[in-house]
Amino acid sequence: MMYSIVYTTTSSKDEARKIAAKLVEKKLAACVNIHAIDSLYSWEGNIEEDEEFALSIKTITSKVQEITENTRKMHSYELPAIISWEISGESDYLKWIADSVK
């Protein structure tokens, strides 16, 4: 089995919690960490700076597409950053992820 983290950012803590809760409730994610961050980015020719909330969504790789689709539906951004990467880790923890999303 393969494991992934899906990463996205939101404009508010409430939005981050809403997305996180839905993904865990639907058993698409085992755990979602939410962190307040400062973001600097280029948007429509300007340099923007905002406080955002980053979500680290822990899951099995086969759920990444469904997480992406669900997150996109709930997201307020016109173009949300939704990216993922495969991970490895301690075997008991990875088993917990797999057991939580099945």
Protein Blocks (a to p, Z undefined) as FASTA:
>chain_A
ZZdddddddfbfklmmmmmmmmmmnopafbdcdddddddddeehiacddddddddddddf
klmmmmmmmmmmmpmbfbacdddddddddfklmmmmmmmmZZ
